[in-house]
Amino acid sequence: MSGPQCCANPPTLNPSSGAGHVEKVGGLDSYVSGSPDSKLVILLVSDILWTLCGYEAPNLRKLADKIAAAGFYAVVPDFFYGDPFVPGNAEKPLQVWIKDHGMVSSWRSLCYIDSVLWIVEHQISRPSVNSTLQVDKGYEDAKPVIEALNSKGVTAIGAVGFCWGAKVVVELGKSSAFIKAAVLCHPSFVTVDDIKELKVPISILGAEIDQLSPPALLKQFEDVLASKSEAAVRYVDSFVKVFPKVAHGWTVRYNVEDEAAVKSAEEAHGNLLEWFVKYVKRAWILELLKKQHYQRSVQYKEEMTDVRIFAMLIKTCITYARAVMITTVRNAKSNSYCCAVRKMGSSK
């Protein structure tokens, strides 16, 4: 996130781009695309710090439209609160911007800011300050968005994170209560320990040329996810793919005039869509089946109740008829006896 690759190929932000529109979701301005009646939602979490693939980025909105065309409701929240960080802005340098947005806890702020500035200044390959990065802000901001979507009757939510956003998605994926499937695109600051805590199916799409999540690290992720024997690992379905000849950020910061770059990006988009179709739609189908099973169970119980009531009614009728018959027979016998007595009396 904070290395030189994260600052490469910044897009021209366009607040009017995309086929969707902007509305409030969970308190955040969000670009939304697709039918609001859809019960399936995909949350797109962009890189927060550098605003290089923020919610106004045309390529990201184009991807949201593509996801919406597949039958999902795509939501891209503005985690910047309308105040993105702009590199080179003397009026609001990085130190001030980070503090304003609460990106780090107070006792770590100075260490983190100094580390980021030193990284950018010296153009080093991979920061050694992973533990100082705080994702609490993005994670906490994402929860009201998810709650707002669930309140509208959404059945299943998937999430895809880019760079820093991948870390937020991983945090959401540590509980199946928030999302049903996750996709990480050129992730930053995701650790092996994070991967071990995942509770939802996850697809990781990485770049061959990536200083933040190099192929060697992605291989560690893959090994952890594939291992069922490791006691600390809760097995989840997974997919890890390293795209050749592409660099960090290629899924959303590609040059639309570069045919090879577009092809690689579209391949990644196809992979993430397949993942969401497989796991988010499947979660929706399972939920429907569960509801249908419940409804059939209720209906069966109601039908059985009706049968029991009918059976009790029949039993009551039979009991009553039997009682009537017994009474009738007794009366008949009594009448016959009385007649016989009368005849004997008259004969005397």
C-alpha positions as a Markdown table, in Angstrom:
| # | Residue | x | y | z |
|---|---|---|---|---|
| 1 | Met | 0.0 | 0.0 | 0.0 |
| 2 | Ser | 2.7 | 2.5 | 1.0 |
| 3 | Gly | 5.4 | 1.5 | -1.4 |
| 4 | Pro | 6.2 | 3.0 | -4.8 |
| 5 | Gln | 4.1 | 0.5 | -6.7 |
| 6 | Cys | 1.0 | 1.7 | -4.9 |
| 7 | Cys | 1.7 | 5.2 | -6.3 |
| 8 | Ala | 2.1 | 4.1 | -9.9 |
| 9 | Asn | -0.4 | 4.7 | -12.7 |
| 10 | Pro | -2.9 | 6.9 | -10.7 |
| 11 | Pro | -6.3 | 7.1 | -12.5 |
| 12 | Thr | -8.1 | 10.3 | -13.3 |
| 13 | Leu | -10.9 | 10.4 | -10.8 |
| 14 | Asn | -14.4 | 11.0 | -12.2 |
| 15 | Pro | -17.4 | 11.5 | -9.9 |
| 16 | Ser | -19.8 | 11.0 | -12.8 |
| 17 | Ser | -18.3 | 7.9 | -14.3 |
| 18 | Gly | -20.1 | 4.6 | -14.4 |
| 19 | Ala | -23.6 | 3.3 | -15.2 |
| 20 | Gly | -24.7 | 3.5 | -11.6 |
| 21 | His | -25.2 | 6.3 | -9.1 |
| 22 | Val | -24.1 | 7.6 | -5.7 |
| 23 | Glu | -26.2 | 7.2 | -2.6 |
| 24 | Lys | -25.8 | 6.8 | 1.1 |
| 25 | Val | -25.2 | 3.3 | 2.4 |
| 26 | Gly | -24.6 | 2.8 | 6.0 |
| 27 | Gly | -23.6 | 6.4 | 6.4 |
| 28 | Leu | -21.1 | 6.4 | 3.6 |
| 29 | Asp | -21.5 | 7.9 | 0.1 |
| 30 | Ser | -21.3 | 4.8 | -2.1 |
| 31 | Tyr | -21.3 | 4.1 | -5.8 |
| 32 | Val | -24.0 | 1.5 | -6.4 |
| 33 | Ser | -24.7 | -0.4 | -9.6 |
| 34 | Gly | -27.3 | -3.0 | -10.4 |
| 35 | Ser | -30.8 | -3.8 | -9.2 |
| 36 | Pro | -31.5 | -2.7 | -5.6 |
| 37 | Asp | -34.0 | -5.6 | -5.5 |
| 38 | Ser | -31.1 | -8.1 | -5.8 |
| 39 | Lys | -30.6 | -10.2 | -2.7 |
| 40 | Leu | -26.9 | -10.7 | -3.6 |
| 41 | Val | -24.4 | -7.9 | -2.9 |
| 42 | Ile | -20.7 | -7.5 | -3.7 |
| 43 | Leu | -18.8 | -5.0 | -1.7 |
| 44 | Leu | -15.8 | -3.4 | -3.4 |
| 45 | Val | -13.2 | -2.0 | -0.9 |
| 46 | Ser | -10.6 | 0.2 | -2.6 |
| 47 | Asp | -7.2 | 1.2 | -1.4 |
| 48 | Ile | -7.8 | 3.8 | 1.2 |
| 49 | Leu | -4.6 | 5.7 | 1.8 |
| 50 | Trp | -3.4 | 6.7 | -1.6 |
| 51 | Thr | -6.8 | 7.2 | -3.4 |
| 52 | Leu | -5.3 | 5.6 | -6.5 |
| 53 | Cys | -8.2 | 3.3 | -6.9 |
| 54 | Gly | -10.8 | 5.1 | -4.8 |
| 55 | Tyr | -14.5 | 5.0 | -5.4 |
| 56 | Glu | -14.4 | 7.6 | -8.1 |
| 57 | Ala | -11.8 | 5.7 | -10.2 |
| 58 | Pro | -13.4 | 4.9 | -13.6 |
| 59 | Asn | -11.9 | 1.4 | -13.9 |
| 60 | Leu | -13.2 | 0.4 | -10.5 |
| 61 | Arg | -16.7 | 1.7 | -11.3 |
| 62 | Lys | -16.5 | -0.2 | -14.6 |
| 63 | Leu | -15.7 | -3.3 | -12.7 |
| 64 | Ala | -18.7 | -2.6 | -10.3 |
| 65 | Asp | -20.9 | -2.3 | -13.4 |
| 66 | Lys | -19.6 | -5.6 | -14.7 |
| 67 | Ile | -20.4 | -7.3 | -11.4 |
| 68 | Ala | -23.8 | -5.8 | -11.5 |
| 69 | Ala | -24.4 | -7.1 | -15.0 |
| 70 | Ala | -23.8 | -10.6 | -13.6 |
| 71 | Gly | -26.8 | -10.3 | -11.3 |
| 72 | Phe | -25.3 | -8.7 | -8.2 |
| 73 | Tyr | -25.9 | -5.4 | -6.5 |
| 74 | Ala | -22.4 | -3.8 | -6.4 |
| 75 | Val | -21.5 | -1.3 | -3.7 |
| 76 | Val | -18.3 | 0.8 | -3.6 |
| 77 | Pro | -18.2 | 2.9 | -0.4 |
| 78 | Asp | -16.3 | 6.1 | -0.1 |
| 79 | Phe | -14.0 | 5.4 | 2.9 |
| 80 | Phe | -12.4 | 8.8 | 2.4 |
| 81 | Tyr | -15.5 | 10.7 | 3.5 |
| 82 | Gly | -15.2 | 13.0 | 0.5 |
| 83 | Asp | -11.6 | 13.9 | 1.5 |
| 84 | Pro | -9.1 | 11.7 | -0.4 |
| 85 | Phe | -5.4 | 12.1 | 0.2 |
| 86 | Val | -3.7 | 13.8 | -2.7 |
| 87 | Pro | 0.1 | 13.3 | -2.9 |
| 88 | Gly | 1.9 | 16.6 | -3.2 |
| 89 | Asn | -0.9 | 18.6 | -1.5 |
| 90 | Ala | 1.1 | 21.1 | 0.7 |
| 91 | Glu | -2.1 | 22.2 | 2.5 |
| 92 | Lys | -2.7 | 18.7 | 3.8 |
| 93 | Pro | 0.4 | 16.6 | 4.0 |
| 94 | Leu | 0.3 | 12.9 | 4.7 |
| 95 | Gln | 0.8 | 13.3 | 8.5 |
| 96 | Val | -2.2 | 15.6 | 8.8 |
| 97 | Trp | -4.4 | 13.5 | 6.5 |
| 98 | Ile | -3.7 | 10.3 | 8.4 |
| 99 | Lys | -4.5 | 11.9 | 11.7 |
| 100 | Asp | -7.7 | 13.5 | 10.3 |
| 101 | His | -9.0 | 10.1 | 9.1 |
| 102 | Gly | -8.0 | 8.1 | 12.2 |
| 103 | Met | -6.0 | 5.6 | 10.1 |
| 104 | Val | -3.8 | 4.7 | 13.0 |
| 105 | Ser | -4.2 | 4.4 | 16.7 |
| 106 | Ser | -2.9 | 7.5 | 18.6 |
| 107 | Trp | 0.0 | 5.8 | 20.3 |
| 108 | Arg | 1.4 | 4.4 | 17.0 |
| 109 | Ser | 0.7 | 7.5 | 14.8 |
| 110 | Leu | 4.1 | 9.0 | 14.8 |
| 111 | Cys | 5.9 | 5.7 | 14.2 |
| 112 | Tyr | 3.6 | 4.8 | 11.4 |
| 113 | Ile | 3.7 | 8.2 | 9.6 |
| 114 | Asp | 7.4 | 8.4 | 9.8 |
| 115 | Ser | 7.7 | 4.9 | 8.5 |
| 116 | Val | 5.5 | 5.6 | 5.5 |
| 117 | Leu | 7.3 | 8.8 | 4.6 |
| 118 | Trp | 10.7 | 7.1 | 4.9 |
| 119 | Ile | 9.4 | 4.2 | 2.7 |
| 120 | Val | 8.2 | 6.6 | 0.0 |
| 121 | Glu | 11.4 | 8.7 | 0.2 |
| 122 | His | 13.8 | 5.8 | -0.1 |
| 123 | Gln | 11.6 | 3.7 | -2.5 |
| 124 | Ile | 12.3 | 0.5 | -0.6 |
| 125 | Ser | 10.7 | -2.7 | -1.8 |
| 126 | Arg | 8.6 | -3.9 | 1.2 |
| 127 | Pro | 7.8 | -2.0 | 4.4 |
| 128 | Ser | 8.7 | -3.6 | 7.7 |
| 129 | Val | 5.9 | -1.8 | 9.5 |
| 130 | Asn | 3.1 | -4.2 | 8.8 |
| 131 | Ser | 2.2 | -4.5 | 12.4 |
| 132 | Thr | 1.7 | -0.7 | 12.7 |
| 133 | Leu | -0.9 | -0.6 | 10.0 |
| 134 | Gln | -4.4 | -0.2 | 11.5 |
| 135 | Val | -7.4 | -1.6 | 9.6 |
| 136 | Asp | -9.8 | -0.9 | 12.4 |
| 137 | Lys | -11.1 | 2.2 | 10.7 |
| 138 | Gly | -11.9 | 0.6 | 7.4 |
| 139 | Tyr | -13.3 | -2.6 | 9.1 |
| 140 | Glu | -15.5 | -0.6 | 11.5 |
| 141 | Asp | -16.7 | 1.6 | 8.6 |
| 142 | Ala | -17.6 | -1.4 | 6.6 |
| 143 | Lys | -19.8 | -3.0 | 9.2 |
| 144 | Pro | -22.6 | -0.3 | 9.1 |
| 145 | Val | -22.6 | -0.7 | 5.4 |
| 146 | Ile | -23.1 | -4.4 | 5.7 |
| 147 | Glu | -25.8 | -3.9 | 8.4 |
| 148 | Ala | -27.6 | -1.4 | 6.2 |
| 149 | Leu | -27.6 | -3.9 | 3.3 |
| 150 | Asn | -28.8 | -6.7 | 5.5 |
| 151 | Ser | -31.6 | -4.6 | 6.8 |
| 152 | Lys | -33.0 | -4.4 | 3.2 |
| 153 | Gly | -33.4 | -8.2 | 3.1 |
| 154 | Val | -30.1 | -9.1 | 1.4 |
| 155 | Thr | -29.4 | -12.8 | 1.5 |
| 156 | Ala | -25.7 | -13.0 | 0.9 |
| 157 | Ile | -22.8 | -10.6 | 0.6 |
| 158 | Gly | -19.3 | -11.1 | -1.0 |
| 159 | Ala | -16.4 | -8.7 | -0.8 |
| 160 | Val | -13.4 | -7.9 | -3.0 |
| 161 | Gly | -10.5 | -5.8 | -1.7 |
| 162 | Phe | -7.8 | -4.1 | -3.6 |
| 163 | Cys | -4.4 | -3.4 | -2.0 |
| 164 | Trp | -5.2 | -1.9 | 1.4 |
| 165 | Gly | -8.8 | -2.9 | 0.9 |
| 166 | Ala | -7.8 | -6.5 | 0.8 |
| 167 | Lys | -6.7 | -6.3 | 4.4 |
| 168 | Val | -10.2 | -5.0 | 5.3 |
| 169 | Val | -11.9 | -7.8 | 3.4 |
| 170 | Val | -9.7 | -10.3 | 5.3 |
| 171 | Glu | -10.8 | -8.9 | 8.6 |
| 172 | Leu | -14.5 | -9.2 | 7.5 |
| 173 | Gly | -13.8 | -12.8 | 6.3 |
| 174 | Lys | -12.7 | -13.8 | 9.8 |
| 175 | Ser | -16.3 | -14.2 | 10.6 |
| 176 | Ser | -19.0 | -15.7 | 8.3 |
| 177 | Ala | -21.5 | -13.2 | 9.9 |
| 178 | Phe | -20.4 | -10.4 | 7.6 |
| 179 | Ile | -19.6 | -12.0 | 4.2 |
| 180 | Lys | -20.0 | -15.3 | 2.5 |
| 181 | Ala | -17.0 | -15.1 | 0.2 |
| 182 | Ala | -13.8 | -13.0 | -0.3 |
| 183 | Val | -11.5 | -12.0 | -3.1 |
| 184 | Leu | -8.2 | -10.3 | -2.6 |
| 185 | Cys | -6.6 | -8.5 | -5.5 |
| 186 | His | -2.9 | -7.6 | -5.1 |
| 187 | Pro | -3.3 | -7.5 | -1.3 |
| 188 | Ser | -1.2 | -5.5 | 1.0 |
| 189 | Phe | -0.3 | -6.2 | 4.7 |
| 190 | Val | -2.2 | -9.5 | 4.7 |
| 191 | Thr | -0.2 | -12.0 | 6.8 |
| 192 | Val | -0.1 | -15.8 | 7.1 |
| 193 | Asp | -1.8 | -15.5 | 10.5 |
| 194 | Asp | -4.6 | -13.5 | 8.8 |
| 195 | Ile | -5.1 | -16.3 | 6.3 |
| 196 | Lys | -5.3 | -18.9 | 9.1 |
| 197 | Glu | -8.2 | -17.1 | 10.7 |
| 198 | Leu | -10.4 | -17.0 | 7.6 |
| 199 | Lys | -13.9 | -18.5 | 7.9 |
| 200 | Val | -15.1 | -18.0 | 4.3 |
| 201 | Pro | -14.1 | -19.2 | 0.8 |
| 202 | Ile | -11.3 | -17.0 | -0.5 |
| 203 | Ser | -9.7 | -16.3 | -3.8 |
| 204 | Ile | -6.3 | -14.5 | -3.9 |
| 205 | Leu | -5.3 | -12.9 | -7.2 |
| 206 | Gly | -1.7 | -11.7 | -7.1 |
| 207 | Ala | 0.9 | -10.2 | -9.5 |
| 208 | Glu | 4.2 | -11.6 | -10.5 |
| 209 | Ile | 5.8 | -8.2 | -10.0 |
| 210 | Asp | 4.6 | -7.2 | -6.6 |
| 211 | Gln | 6.8 | -6.0 | -3.8 |
| 212 | Leu | 4.0 | -5.9 | -1.2 |
| 213 | Ser | 2.7 | -9.4 | -1.8 |
| 214 | Pro | 5.3 | -11.3 | -3.8 |
| 215 | Pro | 4.6 | -14.7 | -5.3 |
| 216 | Ala | 6.6 | -16.3 | -2.5 |
| 217 | Leu | 4.2 | -14.9 | 0.1 |
| 218 | Leu | 1.2 | -16.0 | -2.0 |
| 219 | Lys | 2.6 | -19.5 | -2.1 |
| 220 | Gln | 2.7 | -19.5 | 1.7 |
| 221 | Phe | -1.0 | -18.4 | 1.7 |
| 222 | Glu | -1.8 | -21.2 | -0.7 |
| 223 | Asp | 0.0 | -23.8 | 1.4 |
| 224 | Val | -1.8 | -22.7 | 4.6 |
| 225 | Leu | -5.2 | -22.8 | 2.9 |
| 226 | Ala | -4.6 | -26.2 | 1.3 |
| 227 | Ser | -3.5 | -27.7 | 4.6 |
| 228 | Lys | -6.1 | -29.5 | 6.6 |
| 229 | Ser | -3.7 | -31.1 | 9.0 |
| 230 | Glu | -2.4 | -27.9 | 10.6 |
| 231 | Ala | -4.2 | -27.5 | 13.9 |
| 232 | Ala | -4.4 | -23.8 | 13.7 |
| 233 | Val | -6.1 | -23.8 | 10.3 |
| 234 | Arg | -9.8 | -23.9 | 9.7 |
| 235 | Tyr | -10.1 | -25.4 | 6.3 |
| 236 | Val | -11.9 | -23.2 | 3.7 |
| 237 | Asp | -12.2 | -23.5 | 0.0 |
| 238 | Ser | -9.6 | -21.4 | -1.7 |
| 239 | Phe | -8.0 | -20.3 | -5.0 |
| 240 | Val | -4.6 | -18.6 | -5.4 |
| 241 | Lys | -3.4 | -17.3 | -8.8 |
| 242 | Val | -0.3 | -15.3 | -9.7 |
| 243 | Phe | -0.7 | -13.4 | -13.0 |
| 244 | Pro | 2.5 | -13.3 | -15.0 |
| 245 | Lys | 4.1 | -10.0 | -16.3 |
| 246 | Val | 1.8 | -7.7 | -14.4 |
| 247 | Ala | 2.5 | -5.4 | -11.4 |
| 248 | His | 0.7 | -4.5 | -8.2 |
| 249 | Gly | -2.6 | -2.7 | -8.9 |
| 250 | Trp | -3.1 | -4.2 | -12.4 |
| 251 | Thr | -6.8 | -5.1 | -11.8 |
| 252 | Val | -8.0 | -1.5 | -11.5 |
| 253 | Arg | -5.1 | 0.7 | -12.5 |
| 254 | Tyr | -4.5 | -0.6 | -16.0 |
| 255 | Asn | -4.1 | 1.6 | -19.1 |
| 256 | Val | -7.3 | 1.1 | -21.2 |
| 257 | Glu | -5.2 | 1.6 | -24.3 |
| 258 | Asp | -2.8 | -1.2 | -23.5 |
| 259 | Glu | -4.3 | -4.3 | -25.0 |
| 260 | Ala | -2.2 | -6.7 | -22.9 |
| 261 | Ala | -3.0 | -4.8 | -19.6 |
| 262 | Val | -6.7 | -4.9 | -20.4 |
| 263 | Lys | -6.6 | -8.6 | -21.2 |
| 264 | Ser | -4.9 | -9.4 | -17.8 |
| 265 | Ala | -7.3 | -7.2 | -15.9 |
| 266 | Glu | -10.3 | -8.8 | -17.6 |
| 267 | Glu | -9.0 | -12.2 | -16.9 |
| 268 | Ala | -8.8 | -11.3 | -13.2 |
| 269 | His | -12.3 | -9.8 | -13.3 |
| 270 | Gly | -13.6 | -13.1 | -14.8 |
| 271 | Asn | -11.9 | -15.0 | -12.0 |
| 272 | Leu | -13.4 | -13.0 | -9.2 |
| 273 | Leu | -16.9 | -13.1 | -10.8 |
| 274 | Glu | -16.7 | -16.9 | -11.1 |
| 275 | Trp | -15.8 | -17.0 | -7.4 |
| 276 | Phe | -18.7 | -14.9 | -6.4 |
| 277 | Val | -21.1 | -16.8 | -8.6 |
| 278 | Lys | -19.9 | -20.0 | -7.1 |
| 279 | Tyr | -20.0 | -19.0 | -3.4 |
| 280 | Val | -22.3 | -16.0 | -3.0 |
| 281 | Lys | -25.0 | -17.3 | -5.2 |
| 282 | Arg | -24.6 | -20.7 | -3.7 |
| 283 | Ala | -25.1 | -19.2 | -0.2 |
| 284 | Trp | -28.2 | -17.6 | -1.5 |
| 285 | Ile | -29.5 | -20.8 | -3.0 |
| 286 | Leu | -28.7 | -22.7 | 0.3 |
| 287 | Glu | -30.6 | -20.0 | 2.2 |
| 288 | Leu | -33.6 | -20.4 | -0.1 |
| 289 | Leu | -33.5 | -24.1 | 0.3 |
| 290 | Lys | -33.3 | -23.7 | 4.1 |
| 291 | Lys | -36.3 | -21.4 | 4.1 |
| 292 | Gln | -38.2 | -23.8 | 1.8 |
| 293 | His | -37.4 | -26.7 | 4.1 |
| 294 | Tyr | -38.6 | -24.7 | 7.1 |
| 295 | Gln | -41.8 | -23.7 | 5.3 |
| 296 | Arg | -42.4 | -27.3 | 4.3 |
| 297 | Ser | -41.7 | -28.4 | 7.9 |
| 298 | Val | -44.2 | -25.8 | 9.1 |
| 299 | Gln | -46.7 | -26.8 | 6.4 |
| 300 | Tyr | -46.2 | -30.5 | 7.3 |
| 301 | Lys | -46.8 | -29.8 | 11.0 |
| 302 | Glu | -49.9 | -27.8 | 10.1 |
| 303 | Glu | -51.1 | -30.6 | 7.9 |
| 304 | Met | -50.4 | -33.2 | 10.6 |
| 305 | Thr | -52.2 | -31.0 | 13.1 |
| 306 | Asp | -55.2 | -31.0 | 10.7 |
| 307 | Val | -55.0 | -34.7 | 10.4 |
| 308 | Arg | -54.8 | -35.2 | 14.1 |
| 309 | Ile | -57.8 | -32.9 | 14.6 |
| 310 | Phe | -59.7 | -34.8 | 12.0 |
| 311 | Ala | -58.7 | -38.1 | 13.5 |
| 312 | Met | -59.8 | -36.9 | 17.0 |
| 313 | Leu | -63.1 | -35.8 | 15.5 |
| 314 | Ile | -63.6 | -39.2 | 13.9 |
| 315 | Lys | -62.7 | -40.9 | 17.1 |
| 316 | Thr | -65.1 | -38.7 | 19.0 |
| 317 | Cys | -67.9 | -39.5 | 16.5 |
| 318 | Ile | -67.2 | -43.2 | 16.7 |
| 319 | Thr | -67.2 | -43.1 | 20.5 |
| 320 | Tyr | -70.4 | -41.1 | 20.4 |
| 321 | Ala | -72.0 | -43.5 | 17.9 |
| 322 | Arg | -70.9 | -46.5 | 20.0 |
| 323 | Ala | -72.4 | -44.9 | 23.1 |
| 324 | Val | -75.7 | -44.2 | 21.2 |
| 325 | Met | -75.7 | -47.8 | 20.0 |
| 326 | Ile | -75.1 | -49.2 | 23.4 |
| 327 | Thr | -77.8 | -47.0 | 24.9 |
| 328 | Thr | -80.2 | -48.0 | 22.1 |
| 329 | Val | -79.5 | -51.7 | 22.7 |
| 330 | Arg | -80.0 | -51.3 | 26.4 |
| 331 | Asn | -83.2 | -49.4 | 25.9 |
| 332 | Ala | -84.4 | -52.1 | 23.4 |
| 333 | Lys | -83.6 | -54.8 | 25.9 |
| 334 | Ser | -85.3 | -52.9 | 28.7 |
| 335 | Asn | -88.4 | -52.4 | 26.5 |
| 336 | Ser | -88.4 | -56.1 | 25.6 |
| 337 | Tyr | -88.2 | -57.1 | 29.2 |
| 338 | Cys | -91.0 | -54.8 | 30.2 |
| 339 | Cys | -93.2 | -56.2 | 27.4 |
| 340 | Ala | -92.4 | -59.7 | 28.5 |
| 341 | Val | -93.3 | -58.9 | 32.1 |
| 342 | Arg | -96.6 | -57.3 | 31.0 |
| 343 | Lys | -97.5 | -60.4 | 28.9 |
| 344 | Met | -96.8 | -62.7 | 31.8 |
| 345 | Gly | -98.9 | -60.6 | 34.1 |
| 346 | Ser | -101.8 | -60.5 | 31.6 |
| 347 | Ser | -101.7 | -64.3 | 31.1 |
| 348 | Lys | -102.2 | -64.8 | 34.8 |
